[in-house]
Amino acid sequence: MDTKVLDVLLTVVETGSLTAAADQLGYTQPAVTHMIQNLEAEVGFPLLIRDKKGARFTENGTKLMPVIKAHVRATNDFYEKANQIKRLKEGTLTIYTIKNLTINWLSKIIMYFRDDYPNIKIRIDEESADSAEDILNERQADFAIVIDTGDTDFGKGIEHIPLYEDSPVALLPWNHSLASAEIFPIKAFEEYPFIMQEGFTEFMYHELLEKNGVIPRISANTTSDINLVSRVESGFGLSLRSSQTMMNIRHGSILTKPLDKSMIYRVCLAYKKSDRLSPAVKSFIKYTVDFNNKELPPKK
């Protein structure tokens, strides 16, 4: 049922005249009459009484009036809300990212974005590194921040935009026997306890260490950067983190070392290929690309 016809019906009753309603809505009087007749034929009973007193609801029409008003109001609210979203005044943005991968830059982009679009809600889901494709395919997130190791299969229908290159580094205490080494041999991870951190470290454990036949002895698990740095400093074990992330974590109490098994990966923005990306998603993607290209102005 066309909501426009219901709006015409309400206007006829409010004005008490088909002619007045036609003038108010920009129709001809015969057109309004035709729409009302078609609506009455559709529902199967008369909705209007038309006599010398004007036009008004029949008894059955009066019973339907609250439903008609609610339907018209809901439809108007729908289009108003859609227009607000289209103008980036409202909406929700869901971002998937690998845990502990984007802590040094994603929050800065969100700060820029919120300054310009304060009513767009942003939700961040941090998950394991192997679920990005499923999350995008199931529409649980608008886009994802993922790692491309060079042979990553993003899956059918998923587009990706490379943002920057990075590499993993070893974390060890200052008094470690390999503290003076310029390059850390990854085989040495087998000789010392290893601290596992969810997300990035877990990803590199599988992608770098296991694939090169290195199986460290995991002594502890953590989700916190503070705990990770503290445990490495105390000699509780060694670990892996991204080079760029460690630049933004206070870690003067521990050392970072490049690895002898070099691994350069790309951090990418991935999204489901579609012409239906919301304006908020398109805008945030642009902010992310501009930020990593250093094209966003500095914050005052």
C-alpha positions as CSV (number, residue, x, y, z in Angstrom):
1,M,0.0,0.0,0.0
2,D,1.4,3.4,-1.0
3,T,1.8,5.6,2.0
4,K,1.2,8.6,-0.3
5,V,-2.4,7.6,-0.7
6,L,-2.9,7.4,3.1
7,D,-1.4,10.8,3.4
8,V,-3.9,12.1,0.9
9,L,-6.7,10.4,2.8
10,L,-5.7,12.1,6.1
11,T,-5.5,15.4,4.3
12,V,-9.0,15.0,2.9
13,V,-10.4,14.4,6.3
14,E,-8.4,17.2,7.9
15,T,-9.5,19.7,5.3
16,G,-13.0,18.2,5.0
17,S,-12.8,18.5,1.2
18,L,-11.3,16.6,-1.7
19,T,-10.8,19.8,-3.6
20,A,-9.0,21.5,-0.7
21,A,-6.8,18.5,-0.2
22,A,-6.0,18.4,-3.9
23,D,-5.0,22.1,-3.8
24,Q,-2.9,21.6,-0.6
25,L,-1.0,18.6,-2.0
26,G,-0.6,19.7,-5.5
27,Y,-3.0,17.2,-7.2
28,T,-6.1,17.7,-9.3
29,Q,-9.4,16.9,-7.6
30,P,-10.2,14.0,-10.0
31,A,-6.8,12.5,-9.2
32,V,-7.5,12.6,-5.5
33,T,-10.9,11.1,-6.1
34,H,-9.3,8.3,-8.1
35,M,-6.7,7.5,-5.4
36,I,-9.4,7.3,-2.7
37,Q,-11.6,5.1,-4.8
38,N,-8.7,2.7,-5.5
39,L,-7.9,2.6,-1.8
40,E,-11.5,1.8,-0.9
41,A,-11.5,-1.0,-3.5
42,E,-8.3,-2.4,-2.1
43,V,-9.5,-2.5,1.5
44,G,-13.0,-3.7,0.5
45,F,-15.2,-1.1,2.2
46,P,-15.8,2.7,2.1
47,L,-13.5,4.9,4.0
48,L,-15.1,8.3,3.4
49,I,-18.5,9.9,3.6
50,R,-18.9,12.7,1.0
51,D,-22.0,14.9,1.3
52,K,-22.9,18.6,1.7
53,K,-21.2,18.7,5.0
54,G,-17.9,17.8,3.3
55,A,-15.7,14.7,3.5
56,R,-15.2,12.7,6.7
57,F,-14.3,9.2,7.8
58,T,-16.9,6.4,7.8
59,E,-17.2,4.4,11.0
60,N,-14.7,1.9,9.7
61,G,-12.5,4.6,8.5
62,T,-12.5,6.1,12.0
63,K,-11.4,2.8,13.4
64,L,-8.5,2.8,11.0
65,M,-7.5,6.4,11.6
66,P,-5.0,5.7,14.4
67,V,-3.3,3.0,12.4
68,I,-3.2,5.2,9.3
69,K,-1.6,8.1,11.2
70,A,0.9,5.8,12.8
71,H,1.9,4.3,9.4
72,V,2.3,7.8,7.8
73,R,4.3,9.0,10.8
74,A,6.6,6.0,10.8
75,T,7.2,6.4,7.0
76,N,8.0,10.0,7.4
77,D,10.3,9.3,10.3
78,F,12.0,6.6,8.2
79,Y,12.8,9.0,5.3
80,E,13.8,11.7,7.7
81,K,16.2,9.4,9.5
82,A,17.5,8.2,6.1
83,N,18.2,11.7,5.0
84,Q,20.0,12.5,8.3
85,I,22.2,9.4,7.7
86,K,22.8,10.4,4.1
87,R,23.9,13.9,5.3
88,L,26.2,12.1,7.8
89,K,24.3,13.6,10.7
90,E,23.4,10.2,12.3
91,G,24.4,6.6,11.9
92,T,26.6,3.8,13.3
93,L,30.0,2.7,12.1
94,T,31.3,-0.8,13.1
95,I,35.1,-1.4,12.7
96,Y,36.8,-4.7,13.1
97,T,40.4,-4.8,13.9
98,I,43.0,-7.3,15.1
99,K,43.6,-6.8,18.8
100,N,46.6,-4.6,19.6
101,L,47.3,-3.8,15.9
102,T,45.9,-0.3,15.6
103,I,46.3,1.3,19.0
104,N,48.8,3.9,17.8
105,W,46.7,5.4,15.1
106,L,43.0,4.4,14.9
107,S,42.1,6.5,18.0
108,K,43.5,9.5,16.3
109,I,41.4,9.0,13.1
110,I,38.3,8.6,15.3
111,M,39.1,11.9,17.0
112,Y,39.3,13.7,13.7
113,F,36.1,12.0,12.5
114,R,34.1,12.7,15.6
115,D,35.0,16.4,15.5
116,D,33.3,16.6,12.1
117,Y,30.5,14.1,12.6
118,P,29.8,14.0,16.4
119,N,26.5,12.1,16.0
120,I,28.0,9.1,14.2
121,K,28.4,6.3,16.7
122,I,31.6,4.3,16.3
123,R,31.9,0.8,17.5
124,I,35.2,-1.1,17.5
125,D,35.3,-4.9,17.6
126,E,38.6,-6.5,18.3
127,E,38.8,-10.1,17.4
128,S,41.2,-12.9,16.5
129,A,43.2,-12.3,13.3
130,D,41.6,-15.1,11.2
131,S,37.9,-14.0,11.4
132,A,37.9,-10.8,9.3
133,E,36.5,-12.4,6.2
134,D,33.6,-14.1,8.1
135,I,32.8,-10.8,9.9
136,L,32.7,-8.9,6.7
137,N,30.7,-11.5,4.8
138,E,28.2,-11.7,7.7
139,R,27.9,-7.9,7.8
140,Q,29.0,-7.8,11.4
141,A,31.3,-4.9,10.6
142,D,31.4,-2.1,8.0
143,F,35.1,-2.6,7.3
144,A,38.1,-4.3,8.9
145,I,41.8,-3.4,9.6
146,V,43.8,-6.5,8.6
147,I,47.3,-7.8,7.9
148,D,48.4,-8.8,4.4
149,T,51.5,-11.0,4.5
150,G,51.8,-10.9,0.7
151,D,49.9,-14.1,0.1
152,T,46.8,-13.3,2.1
153,D,43.5,-14.5,0.6
154,F,41.0,-11.8,1.4
155,G,38.1,-13.8,0.1
156,K,35.6,-13.4,-2.7
157,G,34.1,-10.0,-3.0
158,I,36.3,-8.3,-0.5
159,E,38.3,-5.2,-1.5
160,H,41.3,-3.9,0.4
161,I,43.3,-0.7,0.5
162,P,47.0,-0.9,1.7
163,L,47.7,1.7,4.4
164,Y,51.3,1.2,5.4
165,E,54.1,-1.4,5.8
166,D,55.4,-2.7,9.1
167,S,57.5,-5.5,10.5
168,P,57.5,-7.5,13.8
169,V,60.2,-6.9,16.4
170,A,61.4,-9.0,19.3
171,L,60.9,-7.7,22.9
172,L,63.5,-8.5,25.5
173,P,64.8,-7.0,28.8
174,W,67.9,-4.9,28.9
175,N,69.9,-7.5,30.8
176,H,69.1,-10.3,28.4
177,S,72.1,-12.2,27.0
178,L,71.1,-11.1,23.5
179,A,70.7,-7.4,24.4
180,S,73.8,-6.4,22.5
181,A,72.9,-8.3,19.3
182,E,71.8,-6.1,16.4
183,I,69.5,-8.7,15.0
184,F,67.5,-11.2,17.1
185,P,67.5,-14.8,15.8
186,I,64.0,-16.1,15.8
187,K,65.3,-19.6,16.8
188,A,66.2,-18.0,20.1
189,F,62.5,-17.8,21.0
190,E,62.6,-21.5,21.6
191,E,65.3,-21.1,24.3
192,Y,63.4,-18.7,26.5
193,P,59.8,-18.4,27.9
194,F,57.4,-16.6,25.5
195,I,54.7,-14.2,26.5
196,M,51.6,-14.5,24.3
197,Q,49.4,-11.5,23.7
198,E,46.1,-11.8,22.0
199,G,45.7,-10.4,18.5
200,F,48.9,-9.3,16.8
201,T,51.4,-11.4,18.8
202,E,49.2,-14.4,18.4
203,F,49.0,-13.8,14.6
204,M,52.8,-13.5,14.3
205,Y,53.3,-16.6,16.4
206,H,51.5,-18.6,13.7
207,E,52.5,-16.7,10.6
208,L,56.2,-16.2,11.4
209,L,57.4,-18.5,14.1
210,E,55.4,-21.7,13.5
211,K,55.8,-21.4,9.7
212,N,59.5,-21.3,10.2
213,G,59.6,-24.3,12.5
214,V,60.0,-22.2,15.7
215,I,57.8,-23.4,18.6
216,P,58.4,-21.2,21.7
217,R,57.5,-22.2,25.2
218,I,54.5,-20.1,26.1
219,S,54.8,-19.0,29.8
220,A,52.0,-16.5,30.1
221,N,49.1,-14.9,28.2
222,T,48.0,-11.3,28.4
223,T,45.8,-8.7,26.6
224,S,47.4,-5.6,28.1
225,D,50.4,-3.7,26.7
226,I,51.3,-2.5,30.2
227,N,51.4,-6.1,31.4
228,L,53.3,-7.3,28.4
229,V,56.0,-4.6,28.8
230,S,56.2,-5.2,32.6
231,R,56.6,-9.0,32.2
232,V,59.3,-8.6,29.6
233,E,61.1,-6.1,31.8
234,S,61.0,-8.4,34.8
235,G,62.5,-11.3,32.7
236,F,59.3,-13.3,32.8
237,G,59.7,-14.0,29.0
238,L,60.2,-12.6,25.5
239,S,57.6,-11.5,23.0
240,L,56.7,-10.1,19.6
241,R,55.0,-6.8,18.7
242,S,54.8,-4.6,15.6
243,S,57.6,-2.0,15.1
244,Q,55.2,0.9,14.7
245,T,53.1,0.0,17.7
246,M,56.2,0.0,20.0
247,M,57.1,3.5,18.9
248,N,53.9,4.6,20.7
249,I,54.3,2.6,23.8
250,R,56.5,3.7,26.6
251,H,59.0,0.9,26.6
252,G,62.3,2.4,27.7
253,S,62.6,-0.4,30.2
254,I,62.8,-3.0,27.5
255,L,64.6,-3.5,24.1
256,T,63.1,-4.0,20.7
257,K,65.2,-5.9,18.1
258,P,64.6,-6.5,14.4
259,L,64.5,-10.2,13.5
260,D,66.9,-12.2,11.4
261,K,63.9,-13.7,9.5
262,S,62.7,-10.5,7.9
263,M,59.0,-10.2,7.4
264,I,57.4,-7.1,5.9
265,Y,53.6,-7.0,6.0
266,R,51.0,-4.5,5.0
267,V,48.3,-3.2,7.2
268,C,45.2,-2.9,5.0
269,L,41.6,-1.6,5.2
270,A,39.3,-4.3,3.9
271,Y,35.6,-4.0,3.1
272,K,32.9,-5.9,1.3
273,K,32.7,-4.9,-2.3
274,S,29.4,-3.2,-2.7
275,D,27.7,-0.1,-4.1
276,R,25.8,0.2,-0.9
277,L,28.5,1.4,1.5
278,S,26.9,4.0,3.7
279,P,28.1,7.6,3.5
280,A,29.6,7.3,7.0
281,V,31.7,4.3,5.9
282,K,32.9,6.0,2.8
283,S,33.8,9.1,4.8
284,F,35.7,7.1,7.4
285,I,37.6,5.2,4.8
286,K,38.7,8.5,3.3
287,Y,39.8,9.8,6.7
288,T,41.8,6.6,7.3
289,V,43.6,6.8,3.9
290,D,44.2,10.5,4.3
291,F,45.6,10.0,7.8
292,N,48.1,7.3,6.6
293,N,49.0,9.5,3.7
294,K,49.6,12.3,6.2
295,E,47.0,14.5,4.5
296,L,44.9,15.3,7.5
297,P,45.7,18.7,9.1
298,P,47.4,18.6,12.6
299,K,45.1,18.9,15.6
300,K,45.3,22.2,17.5
